[in-house]
Amino acid sequence: MVREDEIWDVVVAERAALASVLAGLTEAEWDHPSLCAGWRVRDVAAHLIAGPQLTWPKLLATMPAMLRYGFNGMILRDGRRRGDSPVADILGQYARCAGDRSWSARARR
């Protein structure tokens, strides 16, 4: 059985590795379409670091969009909105949150 702390060690290491790759991208690469239909690289990057930043109010605020667009539509819109942030802000989110060891740090506290 894998221990939870071992899983988090891998998650934290992967977030750090991704942040390192992202820091080396050009502006054109940030705006390049990803392999996920409708998502740019920047949208995916912002989406992947969103979890540790969730709060209950932010989570509840997504409910109207989920009812209107469905779960996948809400996630797509949220990813695009987050991806519209400046690159420096997205990288700053990795710097602040990559070491977080909870699925939704703010929501669980």
C-alpha positions as CSV (number, residue, x, y, z in Angstrom):
1,M,0.0,0.0,0.0
2,V,1.3,3.4,-1.0
3,R,1.3,6.0,1.8
4,E,-0.4,9.3,1.3
5,D,2.9,11.2,2.0
6,E,4.6,9.2,-0.8
7,I,1.8,10.2,-3.2
8,W,2.2,13.9,-2.2
9,D,6.0,13.7,-2.7
10,V,5.4,12.7,-6.3
11,V,2.7,15.4,-6.8
12,V,4.9,18.1,-5.4
13,A,7.9,16.9,-7.5
14,E,5.7,16.8,-10.7
15,R,4.4,20.3,-10.0
16,A,7.9,21.6,-9.6
17,A,9.1,19.9,-12.7
18,L,6.2,21.3,-14.7
19,A,6.9,24.8,-13.3
20,S,10.5,24.5,-14.5
21,V,9.4,23.5,-18.0
22,L,6.8,26.3,-18.1
23,A,9.3,28.9,-17.1
24,G,11.3,28.1,-20.2
25,L,8.4,28.6,-22.7
26,T,8.2,31.5,-25.1
27,E,5.1,33.6,-25.3
28,A,4.2,31.8,-28.5
29,E,4.5,28.4,-26.8
30,W,2.3,29.6,-23.9
31,D,-0.4,30.5,-26.5
32,H,0.0,27.3,-28.6
33,P,-3.0,25.0,-28.7
34,S,-2.6,22.0,-26.3
35,L,-3.5,18.4,-27.1
36,C,-6.8,19.1,-25.2
37,A,-9.3,20.5,-27.8
38,G,-10.1,24.1,-27.1
39,W,-7.3,24.6,-24.5
40,R,-4.0,26.6,-25.0
41,V,-0.9,25.5,-23.1
42,R,-1.5,28.5,-20.7
43,D,-5.0,27.3,-20.0
44,V,-3.8,23.8,-19.1
45,A,-1.0,25.2,-16.9
46,A,-3.3,27.5,-15.0
47,H,-5.9,24.7,-14.6
48,L,-3.3,22.2,-13.2
49,I,-2.3,24.6,-10.4
50,A,-5.9,25.7,-9.6
51,G,-6.7,22.9,-7.2
52,P,-4.5,24.0,-4.2
53,Q,-6.0,27.5,-4.6
54,L,-9.7,26.5,-4.1
55,T,-11.8,27.9,-1.4
56,W,-15.3,27.0,-0.5
57,P,-16.7,30.4,-1.8
58,K,-14.8,29.9,-5.1
59,L,-16.0,26.4,-5.4
60,L,-19.6,27.4,-4.7
61,A,-19.3,30.2,-7.2
62,T,-18.8,27.6,-10.0
63,M,-22.2,26.0,-9.4
64,P,-24.2,28.3,-11.8
65,A,-21.7,27.7,-14.6
66,M,-21.8,23.9,-13.9
67,L,-25.6,23.9,-14.1
68,R,-25.6,26.0,-17.3
69,Y,-22.7,24.3,-19.1
70,G,-22.2,21.0,-17.4
71,F,-19.1,19.9,-15.5
72,N,-16.8,19.8,-18.5
73,G,-18.1,23.1,-19.9
74,M,-17.5,24.8,-16.5
75,I,-14.0,23.3,-16.3
76,L,-13.2,24.6,-19.8
77,R,-14.4,28.1,-19.1
78,D,-12.6,28.2,-15.8
79,G,-9.4,27.0,-17.4
80,R,-9.6,29.6,-20.1
81,R,-10.4,32.3,-17.6
82,R,-7.4,31.3,-15.5
83,G,-5.2,31.0,-18.6
84,D,-6.0,34.6,-19.6
85,S,-3.8,35.6,-16.6
86,P,-0.3,37.0,-17.4
87,V,2.3,34.3,-17.6
88,A,4.1,35.8,-14.6
89,D,1.0,35.3,-12.5
90,I,0.6,31.7,-13.5
91,L,4.2,31.0,-12.7
92,G,3.8,32.8,-9.4
93,Q,0.9,30.5,-8.6
94,Y,3.3,27.5,-9.1
95,A,5.8,29.2,-6.9
96,R,3.3,29.7,-4.1
97,C,1.2,26.5,-4.4
98,A,3.3,23.7,-5.9
99,G,4.4,22.4,-2.5
100,D,0.8,22.3,-1.2
101,R,-0.1,18.8,0.0
102,S,-3.9,18.8,0.0
103,W,-6.4,18.3,-2.8
104,S,-8.0,21.6,-2.0
105,A,-5.9,23.3,0.7
106,R,-8.1,26.2,1.4
107,A,-11.4,24.2,1.2
108,R,-10.2,21.6,3.7
109,R,-9.1,24.0,6.4
